[in-house]
Amino acid sequence: MRELTKCEPGTSAETVTSFAADDPIFAGHFPGNPLVPGVILTEALAQTAGIAAASGYAEGARPLFLLSAIRSMKFFRAVRPGEQIELRAERLAQVDDLVQFRVEASVKGERVAEGQLVLSGAAKSADAPE
C-alpha cells in the first residue's frame, strides 16, 4: 500500500507505505528476523521520485520514468514489517530526460535511508495506462 501525501509537480513528492508481515518479501529476508530489503526501500524511493518527475508533465504527455542510476544509497537501520515508512524525493537537477533526485526514507521521524537516484524518461507503450 502506497499513499501520496504531498506533491509539488515536477519538483518533489512524499508518500507513505508499509509492508505486512505476511508479504512474500520476508520469506527469506530473514526467517525469524524479518526486515525490508534495501533494494525494496530503494525501489519505493525511486517510485516516489517517479511520481514527482511525471507530475510535471501534462496528462497524455507523461513519459515513463525508469531508475537509471543509484548515485549513492545509505541505510541507517533495519525497517521491520508493519512500520510506516515515509518516503521523500526532491529533484536536484535535470539534463534532457535524466532527472537526479535526493531521496530519504524515515520511520517515526527517524531517518532509515537516504541517497541520490537518477531516473530517465522513456516513451510509454501505446497500451500503457496513464
Beta strands, then each sheet from edge to edge (+ up, - down):
strand 1: 2-8
strand 2: 12-17
strand 3: 64-75
strand 4: 85-95
strand 5: 98-107
strand 6: 110-122
sheet 1: 1+ 2- 4+ 5- 6+ 3-
end
